[in-house]
Amino acid sequence: MLRLPLEPLMHAPWGIQRLELHGAALDIPRLELPMAPLWGATAFVLKAWLDVLRGT
């Protein structure tokens, strides 16, 4: 478990990682953190939640 403050995540430089799975391309949000990258389902849910909080 990582405990991260909310404010820096709101302004973090999120990127997109493209994955190919069974012939389908998926664009997955990705954030490089000092301790480990945050990507996949966890990043997808967190990014969506942060977007809602920002009102975008």
BAFI-3210 file (N, C-alpha, C; in Angstrom, 3 decimals, decimal comma, padded with zeros to 6 digits):
// residues 56
n [1|2|3|4|5|6|7|8|9|10|11|12|13|14|15|16|17|18|19|20|21|22|23|24|25|26|27|28|29|30|31|32|33|34|35|36|37|38|39|40|41|42|43|44|45|46|47|48|49|50|51|52|53|54|55|56]
n.u [000,842|000,552|000,798|-000,219|-000,165|-003,053|-003,138|-000,626|-001,047|-003,187|-002,036|-000,125|002,173|000,621|000,831|000,263|000,042|000,233|-001,225|-001,356|-003,695|-004,751|-005,139|-006,457|-006,098|-005,261|-005,426|-003,776|-003,695|-000,709|001,591|004,661|006,132|008,342|008,857|007,759|006,204|002,841|000,200|-002,091|-005,116|-005,380|-004,281|-006,020|-008,527|-007,876|-007,084|-009,480|-011,084|-009,685|-010,055|-012,802|-012,902|-011,535|-013,330|-013,360]
n.v [-001,154|002,175|005,361|008,368|011,901|013,793|016,275|016,605|014,523|015,451|017,248|015,892|014,637|012,828|010,105|008,214|004,797|002,514|-000,555|-003,741|-006,199|-009,282|-008,397|-006,003|-002,565|-000,826|002,133|003,093|004,896|006,196|006,788|007,913|007,205|007,919|005,582|003,444|002,668|003,712|002,162|000,528|-001,071|000,122|002,711|003,587|003,748|005,545|007,843|008,473|009,109|011,322|013,083|013,531|014,835|017,148|018,229|017,749]
n.w [000,000|-000,855|000,494|-000,490|-000,800|-001,710|-003,165|-004,734|-006,561|-008,000|-009,711|-011,032|-013,537|-015,538|-017,773|-020,798|-021,420|-023,961|-024,429|-025,960|-026,277|-027,080|-029,722|-029,373|-028,747|-025,848|-024,029|-021,274|-018,246|-016,754|-014,163|-013,139|-010,213|-007,440|-005,932|-007,374|-010,552|-011,224|-012,612|-014,880|-013,731|-011,213|-011,584|-013,569|-012,250|-010,153|-011,633|-012,963|-010,756|-009,722|-011,872|-011,679|-009,195|-009,886|-011,588|-014,310]
ca.u [000,000|001,231|000,008|000,223|-001,040|-003,970|-002,834|000,354|-001,621|-004,090|-001,238|000,962|002,299|000,129|001,088|-000,564|000,778|-000,614|-001,046|-002,099|-004,155|-005,595|-005,437|-007,118|-005,208|-005,818|-004,648|-003,819|-002,974|000,506|002,268|005,947|006,345|009,703|008,985|007,321|005,188|001,444|-000,424|-003,084|-006,448|-005,264|-004,113|-007,238|-009,550|-007,417|-007,131|-010,897|-011,535|-009,064|-010,732|-014,097|-012,633|-011,140|-014,472|-013,134]
ca.v [000,000|003,467|006,492|009,539|013,063|013,998|017,468|016,361|013,644|016,258|017,997|015,013|014,474|011,535|009,737|007,124|003,627|001,727|-002,001|-004,537|-007,429|-010,053|-007,607|-004,741|-001,581|-000,179|003,249|002,989|005,971|005,770|007,836|007,473|007,612|007,588|004,229|002,466|003,246|003,432|001,962|-000,542|-000,813|001,057|004,047|003,930|004,150|006,747|008,968|008,812|009,737|012,640|013,901|013,918|015,832|018,393|018,718|017,603]
ca.w [000,000|-000,902|000,995|-001,230|-000,615|-002,829|-003,968|-005,797|-007,583|-008,833|-010,685|-011,459|-014,993|-015,980|-019,154|-021,327|-021,883|-024,859|-024,330|-026,936|-025,647|-027,991|-030,902|-029,027|-028,139|-024,664|-023,519|-019,822|-017,584|-016,052|-013,415|-012,600|-008,828|-007,026|-005,404|-008,376|-011,441|-010,943|-013,910|-014,897|-013,188|-010,090|-012,139|-014,304|-011,272|-009,468|-012,571|-013,159|-009,514|-009,671|-012,881|-011,109|-008,158|-010,563|-012,349|-015,749]
c.u [000,897|000,297|000,580|-000,712|-001,846|-003,540|-001,767|-000,182|-002,548|-003,322|-000,075|000,996|001,903|000,479|000,132|000,368|-000,172|-000,239|-001,878|-002,435|-005,129|-006,047|-006,145|-006,117|-005,937|-004,881|-004,855|-003,080|-001,775|001,134|003,548|006,112|007,758|009,866|008,595|006,314|003,785|000,749|-001,463|-004,404|-006,407|-005,151|-005,373|-008,318|-009,140|-007,509|-008,570|-011,446|-010,962|-009,717|-012,090|-013,893|-012,249|-012,294|-014,280|-013,711]
c.v [001,229|004,532|007,741|010,698|013,329|015,155|017,227|015,452|014,404|016,963|017,170|014,887|013,060|011,326|008,629|006,018|002,808|000,260|-002,674|-005,868|-008,118|-009,214|-006,293|-003,823|-000,894|000,944|003,315|004,184|005,409|006,992|007,259|008,068|007,241|006,139|003,135|003,136|002,840|003,326|000,863|-000,116|000,198|002,484|004,502|004,451|005,444|007,969|009,405|009,547|011,149|013,585|014,385|015,005|017,191|018,990|018,642|016,310]
c.w [000,000|-000,363|000,352|-000,943|-001,886|-003,732|-005,035|-006,910|-008,522|-009,947|-011,227|-012,982|-015,437|-017,442|-019,567|-021,808|-022,742|-024,732|-025,402|-026,280|-026,582|-029,188|-030,626|-028,335|-026,980|-024,242|-022,007|-019,213|-016,813|-015,382|-012,849|-011,203|-008,420|-006,579|-006,394|-009,300|-010,984|-012,290|-013,793|-014,279|-012,050|-010,604|-012,869|-013,351|-010,571|-010,378|-012,812|-011,937|-009,398|-010,688|-012,371|-010,053|-008,757|-011,357|-013,846|-016,253]
res [m|l|r|l|p|l|e|p|l|m|h|a|p|w|g|i|q|r|l|e|l|h|g|a|a|l|d|i|p|r|l|e|l|p|m|a|p|l|w|g|a|t|a|f|v|l|k|a|w|l|d|v|l|r|g|t]
***
